[in-house]
Each structure stands twice: as C-alpha cells, then as structure tokens.
C-alpha cells in the first residue's frame, strides 16, 4: 500500500478539520490515535476518497483521490456508528456485502 499526502488539508468554511500535511505511508498496517476532534476520521476519509481535500492531494496506490468519483477500491473503512454505513445500516451487513 502506498499512501501519500501532499500538503493535504480539509476545512469546512472557517473551521479547519485537518491542517495541511505532507507524509508518505507504506506500511501494511497503520494505527492512528488522538483525542476526539483531532482529525482522525477526516484523515481516514481522505484516504478512502470519502472526503476531498480543500487543499493539496491524497494519492493512494498512484490514484489521486481528489479525482476519484468513488471510494478507493483497495482501502477498507468501517464506520463506528451503524447509521453512518455506506450502503447498509449495520457494519456486519456492509462487510458481508
């Protein structure tokens, strides 16, 4: 897996959800920890293409996620709350799908 953030950041109006950052991740498994509201979910959504950066680019396996119309096919994401699932209302059902 090759994940690159090139000055990627997210703002919602005047509220900055994720400061622009530049980094490269190539490990098989990556853990992200932080306090509530620190940008972990926004970070993960950028990798999946579910959120587009306000500035910069996110590249996943050579694909610029800003240009993608759907979530990254080679990156998994399970929402914490069942009501926030992508297709089905329960995590188990999304995984089975």
N, C-alpha and C positions, 0 to 999 in steps of 0.2 A: 504494500500500500504506500502510495506517495501522496502526501497532503502538504500543500504549500499555501501559506497566507502571504500575500504580497501587499503590505500596507492596508489590509482589510479591516474595516470597522463598520459599525452599524449605529445609526442614530434614528430616533423617532421624533422628528421635529427638533426641538432644542435638547431633548433628553438623549444622552449618549448611553447606549446599551453595551457597546463594546468599543473600547479605544482602538484605533488602528494598530495592527500588529503585523510583524513580519517574522515568519518561522517556517521551518520545514520539519515534517514528521514522517518517519519511515518505519517506525516500529510496528510489529504485528498487533500489539495491544497498547492502548493509551488510556491512562486514567486522568480525569480532570476533577480537581477538588477545589472548593471555595465556598465562601459564605453565600447565603441566599441573596440573590440580586447582583451577584458578581459577574454574570455574563456567561455562565457555563452552558445554559440552554441555547443562548444565542450563538455561541461558539459551535455547538453541535449542529444546530440548524443550518449554519453557514456551510459546514462540511457536507451536509446532505442536500444542499440546494433548496431547502425549505424556506430559507430567508436569504435575500440577496444583499450583498454588502452595499452600504451607502457610499463607501469609498474603497478603492483597492480591488483586489481579486483574490478568489479562492480557487486553487487548482487541485483537483482530485484525479490522480492517475492520468494526468495530461489533459483533463477536461476542465475548462473554465466554467465553474458552476454559475457564474453570472449569466452565461449564455444558454444554460440548460433550461428547458421548459418543465422538466420533471425532476424528482428526487434522484440522487446518484444511485445507479443500479448496483454498485459494488460496496455500498456503505449501509450498515444497518442502524436503525433508530427505533427504540421502543419508548413511547410516551409514558410519563409517570401516572397520569390520570386517564382512566378509560375513556372519558368523554372527549379526550383530545386525540384519539386514534385517527390514523389516516383514512382508513376505509370502513372498518367495522368497529363497533362500540366497545369491544373487550380485547385486551392485549393478546390473550390466548387465540382468539379468532383471527387477528391480524397475522400472527405467527403461522397459524395453520394455513391461512390463505397463501 
